[in-house]
Amino acid sequence: MNDEIFKIKPTKSAVIEDDSKFLVFTESEIIQKLRILEKSKCIVTAYFDGGKQTLLTAIVDVLPTKKLVLLDYGPDDSVNHAILNEKHIIFKTSVNGVTVKFDVNKAQKATFKGESVFACQLPKDLLWVQRRDTYRVRVPMGMNAFCILYDGKTSKQYRIHDISVGGVALEDPETNTSFALGNKFEKCEITLPEFGTGQVDLEVRSIFPPPPDQPKSARKIGCLYHNLRSDVDAMIQRFIHSIDNQRRKIDDD
């Protein structure tokens, strides 16, 4: 993974780390990470032709016995044909604040459930970058942390499942159709017990279905903050620090 596209550019507020420690090599873990992308319905960008061309796709299934990962076929035949003739394809996406990158040497056209797909060999390694600024804490079950979303003239309250300084995951027991990847909600209100209420704009970035063994539980809606004010950012950081301290005390007892 030495391609230019894998280089993470420095920012004023970030410390550059050695990305090699984020590489996943074991096949079982690679499959597990790819399944997370599949279930989250993440939009995956395919880079080819030396990064000059791109295609938006998504993982539709992972076949461990055949050592294949299947991705959506594109709507443009000329682009699809170009990818099929490419010897090196790089895929990049993100899920819950985690940057994910992997590459394959070849893609083949296949049919899956009656639809055309790209079939690729499982990658030999996968970059799964979760940095400190995306660290999340799970909100304890007894804690009433919630977010109110406004959709037109109506509002709806959702329990916060977990939270970071980059985004928040909401519990959606009723499978609200307004939650679609890329949808944005303005002037949402996040309330954190003992720390106050702050206004944020949210964008839906991932959708996690309920676990197979808990089909009636709420799905998780991962959202990214936009236009986060400094006072709200500070409130969230204080809340995260408080939860961490509580858990450390429990672990030490």
C-alpha angles and dihedrals in degrees: 000000000000097000117129091242091067094060113106110219118228121247131196092253100040132081112218112238133193103267093200089083089062094057118115115208108167114096094224092054092045089053091048092052092047090051089054089056090048095050091044090053090226119186106240122201115216115206120198142150088058091309093304093113132043139188129195112226141145137222110259099179146346119223108197096180091055092036090232137135116203123210134187117273115240127246094235113077093199092055091045090051091050092053092048089056093047120107097200127035125178122203125200133179142137135231126188092344093312117125112221126193134168138154138212133196098224144010125206131196114248140161121244121179089343095308131105114250141170111251115203133176113253109271117255090229139004132208113227107178117188111167131191094261089062095050110136133201125207112235110236113250094242094052117096101218111152146162127220116213123197117213109180108302096344132077132202132193120223128187115240111239097185137346142200136173087263102047150332137242117221128200113237110188094167098052095237110211090215088075104089127143110276096016113138130211120196130209096012117172120227115195119195115186113251091001104070141236128300135184121236140165113233135202122195108238104162141015120205116196119217116278114269090245091051104043093159095053123102121274117235122242113202113207133186122218121240126192092004110187118226093241092053090046089053091048091053092048091051090050093050091048091050093051090048091051092050091052093048090054091051091049091049094051 
